Amino acid sequence: MRRTFLAACLCAGLALPAAALAGPQRMVIATAGTAGALYPMGVAMAETINKHSKSLKASAEASAASLENLRNLASGQVEMGISQNEMAYFAYTGTGKYAGRAMKNLRSLFGTIISWVQVFVPADSPITSIAQLKGKRVGVGAPGSGGEQAARIILGYYGLDYQKLKAEFMGNVDMVSALKDGSLDAFFITHPLRSAPLLDLATTKKVRLLPIAEDGFYQAHPYYSRRLVPVKAYPGMAAAVPTATSRIVMYTTTGALSADQVAGLLAALWDNAGEWTGSHPAVKRYTTLQDALVGLAVPLHPGAVRFYQSRGMQVPARLLAR
């Protein structure tokens, strides 16, 4: 039908409407490295959008994740991108790494998988709380990593910093090895539950998780949510342990997509969620319409507000842009 319309206009010497010439708007979804859950999720999302949206043509790109995606969203090089919730919160509020350069046009769309902060100590260690890490040898992750950022924030709440303990900047696999051989007293890691290195640790050495349970911590850091690590997550656990989690959230900006485009995009994705949430077990488990707004800290795009309200969902006041 569209080809017939275009041909008729050309034969008659008529000017073509701008919409007919433009076609669907192209958009890029920035994800993360190809090895994890987020790149295949982005590819499947793009395929779903292309199948069910007449106004948008999407493609997914691998990236270095949060920092690069936020930078490219700010410069308009991508229309959608994932980020850890806390990094996006810092960008939106102009705090932390983004002090003095707030990204006020950043907007949330929905939450995806969950990142768990896990603080391991040997099972026979006398350490029972984060505060007791003072003076201890603590693995805090690679410099600038999400785990290292979490370590800074959590230690700070308990009155500690890197000067008050022996911080070791190490990769995840190295931290696991160091706790095994006794060269670390504890380490911080942001990983899925029961990831391969953590299962290896828990099956070869008796370990415990330190709790992050205080209400004050979650009030001070709204980009974290408290969840229980279930009792059977790791061998030897005697009880569930409360810890901090953050969501990997899909973002856009107020200038990248219109309210109509966002509302239509979300309808295409959530009405056909089975086409993309099955791209990885972690995505399938944690990415659902009913939990789309859980843990978000940056206001929603106006088109997202319209969509979720149209589905009878209550949008928290903190997610309404002022």
N, C-alpha and C positions, 0 to 999 in steps of 0.2 A: 504493500500500500504506500509506504513512504517513498519507494523508488518511483512508483507511478506518479505520485504527487510532484516529485522533483522534476521528472521528465516533462510533465505537463507545463510546469512553470517555465522551464528552459525553452520548450518549443514555442510557447506563447510570448517569449521575450519578457516575462514578468520577473520582478526582483524577488529573490527568495527571502522568506522570513529568517531573521537571525537565528532563531531556535532551530530551524531546519538545517542551517549550515553548521551550527555548532555541534549538534549531537550531544551525547552524554559527556558530562564533565569528567575528566580523568583525575584520579586521586591515588595517592601513594600511602600505603600502610607500613610504617616502620616498625620492625619487630625486635629481634635480638639475634644472637649467633645461631647458626643452623643446627647446632648439636642439641639444643634444648627443646622445650615444649612450645615456645612462643613463635618461632619461625613457621613451623607447620600449621599452627593455629592461624597465623596471619594469612598464609597462602589459602587455607580453606575458607577463611572469612572473605577474601577477595573473590574467590570462585562463587561463593553464595551471593555476594552483592551483584556480581556480573550476571548471575542467573535470574535474579529476582528484582533488580532495579533497572528502570528504563532511563533514569537521569544521571547515573553514576557508572563509571568504568574504573574498577579498582585493580591495583597490583600491589603485591607485598614485596618488601625488601629486607634482607638481612642487615643488621647494624650492630654497633657496639652497645646497644640497649640504652638505658635511661638517659645518661648525660648527652649522648649524641642525638637521641630522639628529641629531647627537649630543645636542644640547640636548633635542630632542623625545623621543629614546629615554630619556634620563635622567628626564624628567618623565612618561613613560608615555603621551604623546600619539600615538606611533606604535609599531608592534610590530616593524618591520624598517626598516632604512635603510642607504644606502650612505655610505661615508666614505673619504677617502684613508687609507691604512694608517698613515702617520705621525701624523696627527691623532688617530686612534683609539688609537694606542699612548700618546700623551701623555695622553689622557683616562683610559685604563685605569690608567696608572702614576702619575697625578697630577703630571706634569712639564710643562715648557714652558708653554703657555697655561693649562694645567689644574693648575698648582702648588697644592698644598694642597686640591684638590677631586677626588680620584681617583674615577673611575666604575668601581668594582670589580665591578659586576654586568654590565658590557659583555661580550658574547661574539661571536665570529666564527661565520659560517656558511659562506662560500666567497668566493674571489677572483673578480673579473670582469676588466675591462679593465686595461691597463697604462699608467701615466703615465711618460713618459721625461724625465729631466732632461737638457737639452742646453745646452751652453755654447759659444757661437759666437764666433769671432774672425775678422778678415780673413785670407785665405790668406797674405798677405805679412807678417803681424804677427810680431814676434820672440817673442811670448808662446807658450810651449809647455806651460805647466802652470798650474793654478789658483793656486799660490803666487806666480807672477809677475804676478798682478793687483794687487799692492800699488802704491798710488799711481795706478792707472789709472781711467779713466772706465768704469764698469760698470753696465749696466742690470740691475736686480734684480727687476723686475716691479712690479705695483701693490702698495701697502702692504697687508699682511695676506693677500695671495693665496697660493695653494699654491706658486707659483714663488718668491715672496719668502721664504717659509718655508724652501724648499729652499736658496735662496741663503745664508741665514743659517747653516744647518747645515753646508753644504759649505765655505763660507769659514772657518767656525770650526775645522773639522778641519785646515785648512791654515794656521792661525795668523793669520787675517785677520778683521777686522770692518769695519763701515761707517766707522769712524774712520780705518782704514788704507788706504782707497781712496775714490774719488769715486763714491759710490753714487747712481744715478739711479733714482727710483721712477717707472716708466713702464708703460703698457699694452703688450701684446705687439706690436701693429701699429706703435706708436710706436718700440719698440726696434728692430724690423726696419728702419724708415726711418732711424733714427739711426746704425745700423751701416753702412748703405749710404752715407750722406753723410759719414761720418767723425767724427761727433760722439760716438760711443761707441767704446771699444776692445774691448769684449766685452759679452755679455749672457747671463743665465740665463733659461731658459724651461722650463716643464713642459708638454709638448704631445705629441700623437701624432707618430710619425715621419711625415715627408713631409706635414705639414698644409699647408694652402694658403699661409699667410704664410711658412712656412719654405721651401717649394719656390720661392716668388717670390723670396725672398732668395738662395737658392743658384743660381738660374738667371740672376739679374741681377748678382750680385757673387760673386767667388771667395772662399769662406769655408772655415774648418776648424772641427772640434769638438775641444775640450780633453778629455782623458781623465780619468775618475775611476776609478782602477784599484786603489788600494792596499787590501790585505786589511784593514788596520787600520780603514779607514773603515767597512767593512761589518760588522766586529765591534763597533764602537762604536755603530753605528746599524742595529739588526737589522730595522727596518722598510723598509730599502732592500735591493734585490737588484742584483747586477752583471749586466748584459747587454751584448752587443755590438751597436752600431749597424752594420748590415751595410754592406759596402763600396759597394754600389750605392744606398744610401738617398738620397744627394744627389749632384748633378753634381760631378765633380772629386775625389771621395774616392779616396785611394790605398790605404787599408787600413781594416779594421773598427776601430771605436773603442769601448773599454769605457766605460760610463757607468752612473749609478745609475737604477734604476727603482723605482717603488712601485706597488702594486696598489690599485685601487678595490675595496673589500671590502664584502660585505653583512653587516650586523651585526643582532643582537637583544640582549635582556637576559635575565637569568635569571628575571625576574618576568613577562615579556611572554608567553612561550609555554612550555608544558610540554615535557619531553623527548619524550613521545609525539607531541605536535603537531609539533615540529621534525623528528623522524625521518620522520614522514609527509609533511610539507611538502617535505623534501629528496627523498624518493622520488618525489613527484609531479613535482617540477621536473626531476630528473636522468633519470628514466625517460622523460621526454617533452621532452628538452632541445631537440630540433629545433623545437619550437613557440615557443621564446622566444630562443634564441641567434642566430637569423637576423634579429633585429630591427635589427641594425646590423653592418656588416662588422667593426668592432673587437671587438664582443662575440663574434661567430662565431669570430674568429681566436684570442682569448685566453681564452675562458670555456669550459672543458671539465672534465669530471669528473676526469680524470687529473691536471689542474693545479689543482684546486680549493683545495688547501692550500698551494700554492707561494707563498712570500713573506709568509705571514700572521704577525703578531706578537702578536695578542691571543688568549688561549685560546678554544677552541671551546665552544659550548654542549653540555651533556651529550647532548642528543638528536642533535647533529651527530656527536659522537664515536661514538655507537652506530651511526648510519647508515653512516659511512665504514668503520668496522671490519666492518660486515655485508657490505660490498662488497669485502672483502679488502684494504683500503688500510691502510698503516702510518701511524698518527697520531704525529707527532713529540712527544716528551716536553714540549717547550716549549708545546705547544698543549693540554695537559691541565691544567685548573684545579686548583690545590692547595687 
